[in-house]
Amino acid sequence: MTYKRIRSLERGVAILQYVNTMGEATAGKIAQEIDLPRPTVYRILDTLVESGLLYRSPSAQKVYRLTEAVGKLITGIERADPVATAAHSVLSNSSLDVSWPVFLCTYSEKGMVIRETTRGSSVFWTDLGWVGAAAPIWEVAPGWAFAAHASPELQAFLIEQGPPDVKSRLETIRQQGYALDHDATGRVSGVAVPVGKGDTLVGALATVWEVSEAPEANPVDGYLASLRSLRDQILEELASDMDYSSSLDSR
């Protein structure tokens, strides 16, 4: 007996396969690549989110990623990124004391890449990018915080590409435990703390703000307290991830 194919199921599987391949995707990109009407994609994505197979980033661009539940369905599927998953869990469920966007960034050949952000739900926001946006490591506070707390081998590699005063700046950042930076115009400031250190360093957590809109003349101390609390929660999430903890122990 031949049964009629269930087109919606086929489309849902195709979306899961695409997100698995790319690591993350927006509804618009999925519609473009799979050649489906955007309203159809949104309906399927909503169903997959409600089913616990996908989750939506807090950012307003609606970036979708696989949840851990997908990995339990079939062996061989790529595991959901534990760092982005932990950041999503913390940033979307914590009561933030920072009105400006908070970013979790990781290092790649492109520089520091935003993996999760509260930009979409923040009271204020700047012109910085969404999830997937990258910036040269020496041009942003997360890059300096990351480099200052990297393993000796990685730090030596990064220093070769750094500015003339890189060693002294990194030592200062390492001692104070955070990086503070300003854009060329002095209009925007940013502060970042490392998430982990040495061989267990996973990235940096940062916030940025427009100086003229800051609630007080020097808001750094208050922002640092919030970032450190969020950082500790992300590390706790990662520590509770048995697979991730095992991968660290094997390094």
Helices and strands as residue ranges (DSSP letters): H 7-22, E 25-26, H 27-34, H 38-50, E 54-56, E 63-66, H 68-71, H 82-93, E 102-108, E 111-117, G 119-121, E 134-135, G 137-139, H 141-148, H 152-159, H 166-176, E 179-182, E 188-195, E 203-210, G 211-213, H 220-240, H 242-249
